[in-house]
Amino acid sequence: MDFDSHNTAMVQGTADLVNLATPGLSRTRPYQPPPDGELAERTNAVLRTADRHASALDEVQAVRLAALAPRLRAVFEHLAAGDQDRAAGAANALLADLRPFPVLERHRDEPWHLYFRSTPGDEASDWAARLTLGLATALGSRFASRLGLCSAPACDRVYVDVSRNGTRRFCSTACQNRVKSAAHRARAQGAEQQGG
C-alpha cells in the first residue's frame, strides 16, 4: 500500500501508536502500555518515524495523544470483524471531534505539501488530526482491507499491510513464523500418526 508516502507513514504511525498505547496481547504475552514518562518518549519516537520533522511533544501532550489510541484501535477492530460501516463511523466520530483543516507547509528547502491541523491547535491535537486523517484516507480507499488485527493466536496487535500483493495477516514476522511453525508441527504429527 503506497497511495502516497506521507499518508502511508501516517497510517503506519497510527498502527504503531495503537500498538504502543493499548493493552492486550502481544506475541502470546499480556501487554500493558509503558508508564507515562516512557510512554511519552516512545510516542515521540513513533511520531518521528511517521514524520522526520516532528517536533517532540511534552509528556502531557504525548500522554493525551496516546489516550486517543483506543478510539483509533476501534477502526482496526471493526475492519477485522468485516464491518466497514462501523469502522467508518468510528473514524467519522474522531474527525468530528478533531475538526481537522488543511494547510500548506514546507520544511527547510523541501517542496510545499498538504498538512493537517486541528481546531484546538495544540501539537497533540494536530497529531491526532494527522493520524486520524491518514487512517480515514486509507479506510475510504481500496486499501481499507489492508488494515487489521494480527491473525496469530494470543496476539491482538494491529497492522498495516504495505506488501505488494496485500496478503499480510500478522503484526510481525515473529507471529507469522510462530503460526507457520505450529502448522508445520501439526502436519508432521498428522503424517506420523498416519504412518505409524
Sine and cosine of phi, psi and omega as CSV:
sin_phi,cos_phi,sin_psi,cos_psi,sin_omega,cos_omega
0.00,0.00,0.86,-0.51,0.04,-1.00
-0.38,-0.93,0.90,0.43,0.00,-1.00
-0.95,0.32,-0.42,0.91,0.31,-0.95
-0.25,-0.97,0.61,-0.79,-0.17,-0.99
-0.88,0.47,-0.57,0.82,0.00,-1.00
-0.91,0.42,-0.73,0.68,-0.02,-1.00
-0.93,0.38,-0.62,0.79,0.06,-1.00
-0.86,0.51,-0.66,0.75,0.03,-1.00
-0.90,0.43,-0.61,0.79,0.03,-1.00
-0.92,0.38,-0.66,0.75,0.01,-1.00
-0.91,0.41,-0.68,0.73,0.04,-1.00
-0.91,0.42,-0.62,0.78,0.07,-1.00
-0.88,0.48,-0.62,0.79,0.05,-1.00
-0.89,0.46,-0.73,0.68,0.02,-1.00
-0.88,0.48,-0.67,0.74,0.00,-1.00
-0.90,0.44,-0.65,0.76,0.04,-1.00
-0.91,0.42,-0.68,0.73,0.03,-1.00
-0.86,0.51,-0.72,0.69,-0.02,-1.00
-0.92,0.39,-0.54,0.84,0.03,-1.00
-0.95,0.30,-0.67,0.74,-0.26,-0.97
-0.96,-0.28,0.08,1.00,0.05,-1.00
-0.88,-0.48,0.67,-0.74,0.04,-1.00
-0.96,0.28,0.27,-0.96,0.04,-1.00
0.39,-0.92,-0.68,-0.73,0.02,-1.00
-0.85,-0.53,0.67,-0.74,0.04,-1.00
-0.71,-0.71,0.94,-0.34,0.05,-1.00
0.81,0.58,0.77,0.64,0.05,-1.00
0.97,0.23,0.02,1.00,-0.03,-1.00
-0.90,-0.44,0.57,-0.82,0.11,-0.99
-0.87,0.50,0.62,-0.78,0.01,-1.00
-0.82,-0.57,0.73,-0.69,0.13,-0.99
-0.83,-0.56,0.65,-0.76,0.06,-1.00
-0.85,0.52,0.48,-0.88,0.01,-1.00
-0.92,0.39,0.29,-0.96,0.05,-1.00
-0.89,0.45,0.31,-0.95,-0.16,-0.99
-0.74,0.67,-0.76,0.65,-0.04,-1.00
-0.87,0.50,-0.72,0.69,0.03,-1.00
-0.94,0.33,-0.59,0.80,0.04,-1.00
-0.86,0.51,-0.68,0.73,0.01,-1.00
-0.89,0.46,-0.72,0.70,-0.01,-1.00
-0.88,0.48,-0.70,0.71,-0.03,-1.00
-0.96,0.28,-0.52,0.85,0.10,-1.00
-0.90,0.45,-0.69,0.72,0.04,-1.00
-0.89,0.46,-0.58,0.82,0.06,-1.00
-0.90,0.43,-0.65,0.76,0.06,-1.00
-0.87,0.49,-0.70,0.71,-0.03,-1.00
-0.91,0.42,-0.63,0.77,0.03,-1.00
-0.91,0.42,-0.53,0.85,0.06,-1.00
-0.94,0.35,-0.62,0.78,0.01,-1.00
-0.95,0.31,-0.54,0.84,-0.02,-1.00
-0.47,-0.88,0.94,-0.33,-0.09,-1.00
-0.89,0.45,-0.24,0.97,0.03,-1.00
-1.00,-0.03,0.06,1.00,-0.07,-1.00
-0.87,0.49,0.76,-0.66,0.12,-0.99
-1.00,0.05,0.52,-0.86,-0.08,-1.00
-0.93,0.36,0.66,-0.75,0.13,-0.99
-1.00,0.08,0.56,-0.83,0.12,-0.99
-0.96,0.29,0.11,-0.99,-0.12,-0.99
-0.87,0.49,-0.67,0.75,-0.02,-1.00
-0.89,0.45,-0.72,0.70,0.00,-1.00
-0.91,0.41,-0.67,0.75,-0.01,-1.00
-0.89,0.45,-0.66,0.75,0.03,-1.00
-0.92,0.39,-0.62,0.78,0.06,-1.00
-0.89,0.46,-0.69,0.73,0.02,-1.00
-0.90,0.43,-0.71,0.71,0.00,-1.00
-0.88,0.48,-0.50,0.87,0.02,-1.00
-0.90,0.43,-0.32,0.95,0.03,-1.00
-0.98,0.20,-0.27,0.96,-0.11,-0.99
-0.81,0.58,-0.66,0.75,0.02,-1.00
-0.87,0.49,-0.57,0.82,0.02,-1.00
-0.95,0.32,-0.60,0.80,0.07,-1.00
-0.92,0.38,-0.65,0.76,0.01,-1.00
-0.86,0.51,-0.58,0.81,-0.01,-1.00
-0.84,0.55,-0.58,0.81,0.03,-1.00
-0.88,0.47,-0.73,0.68,0.02,-1.00
-0.88,0.47,-0.67,0.75,-0.03,-1.00
-0.90,0.44,-0.69,0.72,0.02,-1.00
-0.90,0.44,-0.65,0.76,0.03,-1.00
-0.90,0.43,-0.67,0.74,0.01,-1.00
-0.89,0.45,-0.50,0.86,0.03,-1.00
-0.99,0.11,-0.01,1.00,0.01,-1.00
0.99,0.17,0.31,0.95,-0.04,-1.00
-0.93,-0.37,0.99,0.14,-0.04,-1.00
-0.92,0.38,-0.48,0.88,0.02,-1.00
-0.90,0.43,-0.71,0.70,0.03,-1.00
-0.93,0.36,-0.56,0.83,0.07,-1.00
-0.88,0.47,-0.70,0.71,0.02,-1.00
-0.90,0.43,-0.62,0.78,0.04,-1.00
-0.89,0.46,-0.66,0.76,0.02,-1.00
-0.91,0.41,-0.67,0.75,0.03,-1.00
-0.91,0.41,-0.67,0.74,0.01,-1.00
-0.90,0.44,-0.61,0.80,0.04,-1.00
-0.89,0.45,-0.66,0.75,0.06,-1.00
-0.89,0.45,-0.72,0.70,0.00,-1.00
-0.88,0.47,-0.62,0.78,0.02,-1.00
-0.90,0.43,-0.62,0.79,0.01,-1.00
-0.95,0.32,-0.63,0.78,-0.09,-1.00
-1.00,0.07,-0.45,0.89,-0.03,-1.00
0.69,0.72,0.88,0.47,-0.03,-1.00
-0.94,0.34,0.47,-0.88,0.09,-1.00
-0.66,-0.75,0.51,-0.86,-0.06,-1.00
-0.99,0.10,0.52,-0.85,0.16,-0.99
-0.62,-0.79,0.45,-0.89,0.11,-0.99
-1.00,-0.07,0.76,-0.65,0.01,-1.00
-0.65,-0.76,0.30,-0.95,0.17,-0.99
-0.51,-0.86,0.38,-0.92,-0.02,-1.00
-0.89,-0.45,0.82,-0.57,0.00,-1.00
0.77,0.64,-0.83,-0.55,-0.06,-1.00
-0.99,-0.13,0.28,0.96,0.01,-1.00
-0.98,0.18,0.32,-0.95,0.01,-1.00
-0.94,0.35,0.33,-0.94,0.07,-1.00
-0.91,0.42,0.57,-0.82,0.09,-1.00
-0.56,-0.83,0.34,-0.94,-0.02,-1.00
-0.98,0.21,0.77,-0.64,-0.05,-1.00
-0.77,-0.64,0.32,-0.95,-0.01,-1.00
-0.83,-0.56,0.62,-0.79,0.07,-1.00
-0.85,-0.53,0.25,-0.97,0.05,-1.00
-0.93,-0.36,0.34,-0.94,-0.02,-1.00
-0.88,0.47,-0.64,0.77,0.06,-1.00
-0.87,0.50,-0.52,0.85,0.16,-0.99
0.99,0.14,0.05,1.00,0.08,-1.00
-1.00,-0.01,0.28,-0.96,-0.12,-0.99
-0.88,0.48,-0.65,0.76,0.01,-1.00
-0.90,0.44,-0.68,0.73,0.02,-1.00
-0.93,0.38,-0.60,0.80,0.06,-1.00
-0.89,0.46,-0.68,0.73,0.05,-1.00
-0.91,0.42,-0.65,0.76,0.05,-1.00
-0.85,0.52,-0.67,0.74,0.02,-1.00
-0.89,0.45,-0.72,0.70,-0.02,-1.00
-0.88,0.47,-0.73,0.69,-0.03,-1.00
-0.91,0.41,-0.67,0.74,0.00,-1.00
-0.91,0.41,-0.66,0.76,0.03,-1.00
-0.92,0.40,-0.61,0.79,0.08,-1.00
-0.87,0.50,-0.72,0.70,0.02,-1.00
-0.90,0.43,-0.69,0.72,0.00,-1.00
-0.90,0.43,-0.60,0.80,0.03,-1.00
-0.90,0.44,-0.68,0.73,0.05,-1.00
-0.91,0.42,-0.68,0.74,-0.02,-1.00
-0.89,0.46,-0.59,0.81,-0.01,-1.00
-1.00,0.02,0.33,0.94,-0.01,-1.00
-0.79,-0.62,-0.04,-1.00,0.04,-1.00
-0.94,0.33,-0.08,1.00,-0.04,-1.00
-1.00,-0.05,0.08,1.00,-0.04,-1.00
-0.84,0.54,-0.57,0.82,-0.02,-1.00
-0.94,0.33,-0.11,0.99,-0.01,-1.00
-1.00,-0.06,0.14,0.99,0.08,-1.00
-0.94,-0.35,0.73,-0.68,-0.01,-1.00
-0.17,-0.98,-0.13,-0.99,0.05,-1.00
-0.96,-0.27,0.56,-0.83,0.01,-1.00
-0.81,0.58,0.71,-0.71,-0.01,-1.00
-1.00,0.06,-0.10,0.99,-0.01,-1.00
-0.95,0.32,0.60,-0.80,0.09,-1.00
-0.87,0.49,0.57,-0.82,0.05,-1.00
0.87,0.50,0.61,0.79,0.13,-0.99
-0.50,-0.86,0.74,-0.68,-0.01,-1.00
-0.78,-0.63,0.42,0.91,0.03,-1.00
-0.96,0.29,0.49,-0.87,-0.02,-1.00
-1.00,0.00,0.30,-0.95,0.05,-1.00
-0.57,-0.82,0.31,-0.95,0.16,-0.99
-0.85,-0.53,0.85,-0.53,-0.02,-1.00
-1.00,0.06,0.96,-0.29,0.03,-1.00
-0.97,-0.26,0.21,0.98,0.00,-1.00
-0.94,0.35,0.35,-0.94,-0.01,-1.00
-0.90,0.44,-0.68,0.73,-0.10,-0.99
-1.00,-0.05,-0.07,1.00,0.09,-1.00
0.93,0.38,0.62,0.78,-0.05,-1.00
-0.92,-0.38,0.12,0.99,-0.03,-1.00
-0.92,0.40,0.66,-0.75,0.01,-1.00
-0.69,-0.73,0.15,0.99,-0.07,-1.00
-0.77,-0.63,0.44,-0.90,-0.01,-1.00
-0.97,0.25,-0.38,0.93,-0.09,-1.00
-0.41,-0.91,0.28,-0.96,0.10,-1.00
-0.89,0.45,-0.58,0.82,0.01,-1.00
-0.86,0.51,-0.71,0.70,0.02,-1.00
-0.92,0.39,-0.66,0.75,0.03,-1.00
-0.87,0.50,-0.72,0.69,0.00,-1.00
-0.91,0.42,-0.61,0.79,0.02,-1.00
-0.88,0.48,-0.69,0.73,0.00,-1.00
-0.93,0.36,-0.67,0.74,0.02,-1.00
-0.90,0.44,-0.65,0.76,0.02,-1.00
-0.90,0.43,-0.67,0.74,0.02,-1.00
-0.90,0.44,-0.66,0.75,0.02,-1.00
-0.91,0.42,-0.65,0.76,0.02,-1.00
-0.90,0.44,-0.71,0.70,0.02,-1.00
-0.88,0.48,-0.65,0.76,0.00,-1.00
-0.91,0.42,-0.67,0.75,0.03,-1.00
-0.90,0.43,-0.69,0.72,0.00,-1.00
-0.89,0.45,-0.66,0.75,0.01,-1.00
-0.91,0.41,-0.65,0.76,0.03,-1.00
-0.90,0.44,-0.67,0.75,0.01,-1.00
-0.91,0.40,-0.62,0.78,0.00,-1.00
-0.91,0.42,-0.65,0.76,-0.01,-1.00
-0.93,0.36,-0.59,0.81,0.02,-1.00
-0.95,0.32,-0.59,0.81,-0.03,-1.00
-0.98,0.19,-0.39,0.92,-0.13,-0.99
-0.99,-0.11,0.00,0.00,0.00,0.00
